[in-house]
């Protein structure tokens, strides 16, 4: 039950994040963060926001990529 729900969620996220619009949204977010630097005087907290956000995103994407790779290998073997 849990595996099938995770597989469906992983497929949906992969499809959504693999689109050009998702890349443009991420680019806009980083651009907004960079432009806001002077407003926050390039403070440690300002830097921590992007560092934390990218670290968490990367951590979660590792699981998504592993799931996608596992499904691809299983399909190739079938």
VEXROPA-90325 format. One record per atom (N, C-alpha, C): x, y, z; residue in three letters; residue number from 0; chain; atom name. Coordinates in steps of 0.2 Angstrom, whole numbers, plus 5000, padded with zeros to 4 digits. Atoms other than C-alpha are relative to their C-alpha. Last residue first. Layout:
<minus>
+------+------+------+------+-----+-----+------+
!   xx !   yy !   zz ! type ! seq ! mol ! atom !
+------+------+------+------+-----+-----+------+
!    X !    Y !    Z !  ALA ! NUM !   A !   CA !
...
+------+------+------+------+-----+-----+------+
</minus>
This chain:
<minus>
+------+------+------+------+-----+-----+------+
!   xx !   yy !   zz ! type ! seq ! mol ! atom !
+------+------+------+------+-----+-----+------+
! 5006 ! 5004 ! 5001 !  UNK !  77 !   A !    N !
! 5055 ! 4964 ! 4913 !  UNK !  77 !   A !   CA !
! 4999 ! 4998 ! 4993 !  UNK !  77 !   A !    C !
! 4999 ! 5007 ! 4999 !  UNK !  76 !   A !    N !
! 5073 ! 4968 ! 4916 !  UNK !  76 !   A !   CA !
! 4994 ! 4996 ! 4999 !  UNK !  76 !   A !    C !
! 4996 ! 5003 ! 5005 !  UNK !  75 !   A !    N !
! 5071 ! 4985 ! 4908 !  UNK !  75 !   A !   CA !
! 5001 ! 4993 ! 5001 !  UNK !  75 !   A !    C !
! 5003 ! 5001 ! 5006 !  UNK !  74 !   A !    N !
! 5056 ! 4989 ! 4918 !  UNK !  74 !   A !   CA !
! 5004 ! 4997 ! 4995 !  UNK !  74 !   A !    C !
! 5005 ! 5005 ! 5000 !  UNK !  73 !   A !    N !
! 5064 ! 4985 ! 4934 !  UNK !  73 !   A !   CA !
! 4996 ! 4999 ! 4994 !  UNK !  73 !   A !    C !
! 4997 ! 5007 ! 5000 !  UNK !  72 !   A !    N !
! 5079 ! 4995 ! 4930 !  UNK !  72 !   A !   CA !
! 4995 ! 4995 ! 5000 !  UNK !  72 !   A !    C !
! 4997 ! 5001 ! 5007 !  UNK !  71 !   A !    N !
! 5068 ! 5010 ! 4926 !  UNK !  71 !   A !   CA !
! 5004 ! 4994 ! 4999 !  UNK !  71 !   A !    C !
! 5006 ! 5002 ! 5005 !  UNK !  70 !   A !    N !
! 5058 ! 5008 ! 4942 !  UNK !  70 !   A !   CA !
! 5003 ! 4999 ! 4993 !  UNK !  70 !   A !    C !
! 5002 ! 5007 ! 4999 !  UNK !  69 !   A !    N !
! 5074 ! 5008 ! 4952 !  UNK !  69 !   A !   CA !
! 4994 ! 4998 ! 4996 !  UNK !  69 !   A !    C !
! 4995 ! 5005 ! 5002 !  UNK !  68 !   A !    N !
! 5081 ! 5023 ! 4944 !  UNK !  68 !   A !   CA !
! 4998 ! 4993 ! 5001 !  UNK !  68 !   A !    C !
! 5001 ! 5000 ! 5007 !  UNK !  67 !   A !    N !
! 5065 ! 5033 ! 4947 !  UNK !  67 !   A !   CA !
! 5005 ! 4995 ! 4997 !  UNK !  67 !   A !    C !
! 5006 ! 5003 ! 5002 !  UNK !  66 !   A !    N !
! 5065 ! 5028 ! 4965 !  UNK !  66 !   A !   CA !
! 4999 ! 5000 ! 4992 !  UNK !  66 !   A !    C !
! 4999 ! 5007 ! 4998 !  UNK !  65 !   A !    N !
! 5083 ! 5033 ! 4967 !  UNK !  65 !   A !   CA !
! 4994 ! 4996 ! 4998 !  UNK !  65 !   A !    C !
! 4996 ! 5002 ! 5005 !  UNK !  64 !   A !    N !
! 5080 ! 5050 ! 4958 !  UNK !  64 !   A !   CA !
! 5001 ! 4992 ! 5001 !  UNK !  64 !   A !    C !
! 5004 ! 5000 ! 5006 !  UNK !  63 !   A !    N !
! 5066 ! 5053 ! 4970 !  UNK !  63 !   A !   CA !
! 5004 ! 4997 ! 4994 !  UNK !  63 !   A !    C !
! 5005 ! 5005 ! 4999 !  UNK !  62 !   A !    N !
! 5076 ! 5049 ! 4985 !  UNK !  62 !   A !   CA !
! 4996 ! 4999 ! 4994 !  UNK !  62 !   A !    C !
! 4996 ! 5006 ! 5000 !  UNK !  61 !   A !    N !
! 5090 ! 5060 ! 4980 !  UNK !  61 !   A !   CA !
! 4996 ! 4994 ! 5000 !  UNK !  61 !   A !    C !
! 4999 ! 5002 ! 5007 !  UNK !  60 !   A !    N !
! 5078 ! 5074 ! 4976 !  UNK !  60 !   A !   CA !
! 5004 ! 4993 ! 4999 !  UNK !  60 !   A !    C !
! 5006 ! 5003 ! 5002 !  UNK !  59 !   A !    N !
! 5073 ! 5075 ! 4994 !  UNK !  59 !   A !   CA !
! 5001 ! 4997 ! 4993 !  UNK !  59 !   A !    C !
! 5001 ! 5006 ! 4996 !  UNK !  58 !   A !    N !
! 5091 ! 5078 ! 5000 !  UNK !  58 !   A !   CA !
! 4994 ! 4997 ! 4997 !  UNK !  58 !   A !    C !
! 4996 ! 5005 ! 5003 !  UNK !  57 !   A !    N !
! 5093 ! 5091 ! 4985 !  UNK !  57 !   A !   CA !
! 5000 ! 4993 ! 5004 !  UNK !  57 !   A !    C !
! 5002 ! 5003 ! 5007 !  UNK !  56 !   A !    N !
! 5078 ! 5100 ! 4990 !  UNK !  56 !   A !   CA !
! 5004 ! 4995 ! 4997 !  UNK !  56 !   A !    C !
! 5006 ! 5004 ! 4999 !  UNK !  55 !   A !    N !
! 5083 ! 5101 ! 5008 !  UNK !  55 !   A !   CA !
! 4997 ! 4997 ! 4994 !  UNK !  55 !   A !    C !
! 4998 ! 5006 ! 4997 !  UNK !  54 !   A !    N !
! 5100 ! 5107 ! 5004 !  UNK !  54 !   A !   CA !
! 4994 ! 4995 ! 5001 !  UNK !  54 !   A !    C !
! 4997 ! 5004 ! 5005 !  UNK !  53 !   A !    N !
! 5094 ! 5120 ! 4992 !  UNK !  53 !   A !   CA !
! 5002 ! 4993 ! 5003 !  UNK !  53 !   A !    C !
! 5004 ! 5002 ! 5005 !  UNK !  52 !   A !    N !
! 5082 ! 5127 ! 5004 !  UNK !  52 !   A !   CA !
! 5003 ! 4996 ! 4995 !  UNK !  52 !   A !    C !
! 5005 ! 5005 ! 4998 !  UNK !  51 !   A !    N !
! 5094 ! 5127 ! 5018 !  UNK !  51 !   A !   CA !
! 4995 ! 4998 ! 4995 !  UNK !  51 !   A !    C !
! 4996 ! 5006 ! 4999 !  UNK !  50 !   A !    N !
! 5108 ! 5136 ! 5008 !  UNK !  50 !   A !   CA !
! 4995 ! 4995 ! 5003 !  UNK !  50 !   A !    C !
! 4998 ! 5004 ! 5006 !  UNK !  49 !   A !    N !
! 5096 ! 5148 ! 5001 !  UNK !  49 !   A !   CA !
! 5003 ! 4994 ! 5001 !  UNK !  49 !   A !    C !
! 5007 ! 5001 ! 5003 !  UNK !  48 !   A !    N !
! 5088 ! 5154 ! 5018 !  UNK !  48 !   A !   CA !
! 5002 ! 4996 ! 4993 !  UNK !  48 !   A !    C !
! 5003 ! 5006 ! 4997 !  UNK !  47 !   A !    N !
! 5105 ! 5153 ! 5027 !  UNK !  47 !   A !   CA !
! 4994 ! 4998 ! 4996 !  UNK !  47 !   A !    C !
! 4997 ! 5006 ! 5003 !  UNK !  46 !   A !    N !
! 5112 ! 5166 ! 5015 !  UNK !  46 !   A !   CA !
! 4998 ! 4994 ! 5002 !  UNK !  46 !   A !    C !
! 5001 ! 4999 ! 5007 !  UNK !  45 !   A !    N !
! 5099 ! 5179 ! 5020 !  UNK !  45 !   A !   CA !
! 5003 ! 4994 ! 4997 !  UNK !  45 !   A !    C !
! 5007 ! 5003 ! 5001 !  UNK !  44 !   A !    N !
! 5101 ! 5173 ! 5038 !  UNK !  44 !   A !   CA !
! 4998 ! 5000 ! 4993 !  UNK !  44 !   A !    C !
! 4999 ! 5007 ! 5000 !  UNK !  43 !   A !    N !
! 5120 ! 5177 ! 5037 !  UNK !  43 !   A !   CA !
! 4993 ! 4996 ! 4999 !  UNK !  43 !   A !    C !
! 4999 ! 5003 ! 4993 !  UNK !  42 !   A !    N !
! 5116 ! 5194 ! 5031 !  UNK !  42 !   A !   CA !
! 5001 ! 4993 ! 5000 !  UNK !  42 !   A !    C !
! 4996 ! 5006 ! 5001 !  UNK !  41 !   A !    N !
! 5118 ! 5201 ! 5013 !  UNK !  41 !   A !   CA !
! 5002 ! 4996 ! 5007 !  UNK !  41 !   A !    C !
! 4992 ! 4998 ! 4999 !  UNK !  40 !   A !    N !
! 5112 ! 5218 ! 5019 !  UNK !  40 !   A !   CA !
! 5004 ! 4993 ! 5000 !  UNK !  40 !   A !    C !
! 4998 ! 5003 ! 4993 !  UNK !  39 !   A !    N !
! 5094 ! 5211 ! 5020 !  UNK !  39 !   A !   CA !
! 5007 ! 5001 ! 5001 !  UNK !  39 !   A !    C !
! 5006 ! 4998 ! 4996 !  UNK !  38 !   A !    N !
! 5087 ! 5223 ! 5006 !  UNK !  38 !   A !   CA !
! 5002 ! 4997 ! 5007 !  UNK !  38 !   A !    C !
! 4999 ! 4993 ! 4997 !  UNK !  37 !   A !    N !
! 5104 ! 5222 ! 4997 !  UNK !  37 !   A !   CA !
! 4995 ! 5002 ! 5006 !  UNK !  37 !   A !    C !
! 4994 ! 4999 ! 4996 !  UNK !  36 !   A !    N !
! 5102 ! 5203 ! 4995 !  UNK !  36 !   A !   CA !
! 5001 ! 5007 ! 5003 !  UNK !  36 !   A !    C !
! 5001 ! 4998 ! 4993 !  UNK !  35 !   A !    N !
! 5084 ! 5203 ! 4989 !  UNK !  35 !   A !   CA !
! 5006 ! 5001 ! 5005 !  UNK !  35 !   A !    C !
! 5002 ! 4993 ! 5000 !  UNK !  34 !   A !    N !
! 5089 ! 5203 ! 4971 !  UNK !  34 !   A !   CA !
! 4999 ! 5003 ! 5007 !  UNK !  34 !   A !    C !
! 4994 ! 4996 ! 5002 !  UNK !  33 !   A !    N !
! 5098 ! 5186 ! 4974 !  UNK !  33 !   A !   CA !
! 4999 ! 5008 ! 5000 !  UNK !  33 !   A !    C !
! 4996 ! 5001 ! 4994 !  UNK !  32 !   A !    N !
! 5083 ! 5178 ! 4983 !  UNK !  32 !   A !   CA !
! 5006 ! 5005 ! 4998 !  UNK !  32 !   A !    C !
! 5003 ! 4996 ! 4994 !  UNK !  31 !   A !    N !
! 5072 ! 5184 ! 4969 !  UNK !  31 !   A !   CA !
! 5004 ! 5001 ! 5006 !  UNK !  31 !   A !    C !
! 4999 ! 4993 ! 5002 !  UNK !  30 !   A !    N !
! 5084 ! 5177 ! 4956 !  UNK !  30 !   A !   CA !
! 4997 ! 5005 ! 5005 !  UNK !  30 !   A !    C !
! 4993 ! 4998 ! 4999 !  UNK !  29 !   A !    N !
! 5084 ! 5161 ! 4965 !  UNK !  29 !   A !   CA !
! 5002 ! 5007 ! 4998 !  UNK !  29 !   A !    C !
! 5000 ! 5000 ! 4993 !  UNK !  28 !   A !    N !
! 5065 ! 5160 ! 4965 !  UNK !  28 !   A !   CA !
! 5008 ! 5002 ! 5002 !  UNK !  28 !   A !    C !
! 5003 ! 4994 ! 4998 !  UNK !  27 !   A !    N !
! 5064 ! 5165 ! 4947 !  UNK !  27 !   A !   CA !
! 5001 ! 5000 ! 5008 !  UNK !  27 !   A !    C !
! 4995 ! 4995 ! 5003 !  UNK !  26 !   A !    N !
! 5077 ! 5151 ! 4942 !  UNK !  26 !   A !   CA !
! 4997 ! 5007 ! 5003 !  UNK !  26 !   A !    C !
! 4995 ! 5001 ! 4996 !  UNK !  25 !   A !    N !
! 5066 ! 5138 ! 4952 !  UNK !  25 !   A !   CA !
! 5005 ! 5006 ! 4999 !  UNK !  25 !   A !    C !
! 5003 ! 4998 ! 4993 !  UNK !  24 !   A !    N !
! 5050 ! 5144 ! 4944 !  UNK !  24 !   A !   CA !
! 5006 ! 5000 ! 5005 !  UNK !  24 !   A !    C !
! 5001 ! 4993 ! 5000 !  UNK !  23 !   A !    N !
! 5059 ! 5143 ! 4927 !  UNK !  23 !   A !   CA !
! 4998 ! 5003 ! 5007 !  UNK !  23 !   A !    C !
! 4993 ! 4997 ! 5000 !  UNK !  22 !   A !    N !
! 5065 ! 5126 ! 4930 !  UNK !  22 !   A !   CA !
! 5000 ! 5007 ! 5001 !  UNK !  22 !   A !    C !
! 4998 ! 5001 ! 4994 !  UNK !  21 !   A !    N !
! 5047 ! 5121 ! 4935 !  UNK !  21 !   A !   CA !
! 5007 ! 5003 ! 5001 !  UNK !  21 !   A !    C !
! 5003 ! 4996 ! 4995 !  UNK !  20 !   A !    N !
! 5040 ! 5128 ! 4920 !  UNK !  20 !   A !   CA !
! 5003 ! 5000 ! 5007 !  UNK !  20 !   A !    C !
! 4996 ! 4993 ! 5000 !  UNK !  19 !   A !    N !
! 5053 ! 5119 ! 4909 !  UNK !  19 !   A !   CA !
! 4997 ! 5005 ! 5005 !  UNK !  19 !   A !    C !
! 5003 ! 4996 ! 5005 !  UNK !  18 !   A !    N !
! 5045 ! 5102 ! 4915 !  UNK !  18 !   A !   CA !
! 5004 ! 5007 ! 5000 !  UNK !  18 !   A !    C !
! 4996 ! 5001 ! 5006 !  UNK !  17 !   A !    N !
! 5054 ! 5089 ! 4924 !  UNK !  17 !   A !   CA !
! 4998 ! 5004 ! 4995 !  UNK !  17 !   A !    C !
! 4994 ! 4996 ! 4999 !  UNK !  16 !   A !    N !
! 5048 ! 5095 ! 4941 !  UNK !  16 !   A !   CA !
! 5004 ! 4999 ! 4994 !  UNK !  16 !   A !    C !
! 5001 ! 4993 ! 4999 !  UNK !  15 !   A !    N !
! 5030 ! 5090 ! 4937 !  UNK !  15 !   A !   CA !
! 5007 ! 5004 ! 5000 !  UNK !  15 !   A !    C !
! 5003 ! 4997 ! 5006 !  UNK !  14 !   A !    N !
! 5033 ! 5073 ! 4929 !  UNK !  14 !   A !   CA !
! 5000 ! 5008 ! 5001 !  UNK !  14 !   A !    C !
! 4996 ! 5000 ! 5005 !  UNK !  13 !   A !    N !
! 5045 ! 5068 ! 4943 !  UNK !  13 !   A !   CA !
! 4998 ! 5004 ! 4994 !  UNK !  13 !   A !    C !
! 4995 ! 4995 ! 4999 !  UNK !  12 !   A !    N !
! 5033 ! 5074 ! 4956 !  UNK !  12 !   A !   CA !
! 5005 ! 5000 ! 4995 !  UNK !  12 !   A !    C !
! 5003 ! 4993 ! 5000 !  UNK !  11 !   A !    N !
! 5019 ! 5064 ! 4949 !  UNK !  11 !   A !   CA !
! 5005 ! 5005 ! 5001 !  UNK !  11 !   A !    C !
! 5001 ! 4999 ! 5007 !  UNK !  10 !   A !    N !
! 5030 ! 5048 ! 4947 !  UNK !  10 !   A !   CA !
! 4997 ! 5007 ! 4998 !  UNK !  10 !   A !    C !
! 4994 ! 4999 ! 5004 !  UNK !   9 !   A !    N !
! 5036 ! 5050 ! 4964 !  UNK !   9 !   A !   CA !
! 4999 ! 5001 ! 4993 !  UNK !   9 !   A !    C !
! 4998 ! 4993 ! 4998 !  UNK !   8 !   A !    N !
! 5018 ! 5052 ! 4971 !  UNK !   8 !   A !   CA !
! 5007 ! 5002 ! 4997 !  UNK !   8 !   A !    C !
! 5004 ! 4996 ! 5004 !  UNK !   7 !   A !    N !
! 5013 ! 5036 ! 4961 !  UNK !   7 !   A !   CA !
! 5002 ! 5008 ! 5002 !  UNK !   7 !   A !    C !
! 4998 ! 5001 ! 5007 !  UNK !   6 !   A !    N !
! 5028 ! 5026 ! 4968 !  UNK !   6 !   A !   CA !
! 4996 ! 5005 ! 4995 !  UNK !   6 !   A !    C !
! 4994 ! 4997 ! 5001 !  UNK !   5 !   A !    N !
! 5025 ! 5032 ! 4985 !  UNK !   5 !   A !   CA !
! 5002 ! 5000 ! 4993 !  UNK !   5 !   A !    C !
! 5001 ! 4993 ! 4999 !  UNK !   4 !   A !    N !
! 5007 ! 5027 ! 4985 !  UNK !   4 !   A !   CA !
! 5006 ! 5004 ! 4999 !  UNK !   4 !   A !    C !
! 5003 ! 4998 ! 5006 !  UNK !   3 !   A !    N !
! 5012 ! 5010 ! 4978 !  UNK !   3 !   A !   CA !
! 4998 ! 5008 ! 5000 !  UNK !   3 !   A !    C !
! 4995 ! 5000 ! 5006 !  UNK !   2 !   A !    N !
! 5025 ! 5008 ! 4991 !  UNK !   2 !   A !   CA !
! 4996 ! 5002 ! 4994 !  UNK !   2 !   A !    C !
! 4996 ! 4994 ! 5000 !  UNK !   1 !   A !    N !
! 5013 ! 5013 ! 5005 !  UNK !   1 !   A !   CA !
! 5005 ! 5000 ! 4994 !  UNK !   1 !   A !    C !
! 5004 ! 4994 ! 5000 !  UNK !   0 !   A !    N !
! 5000 ! 5000 ! 5000 !  UNK !   0 !   A !   CA !
! 5004 ! 5006 ! 5000 !  UNK !   0 !   A !    C !
+------+------+------+------+-----+-----+------+
</minus>
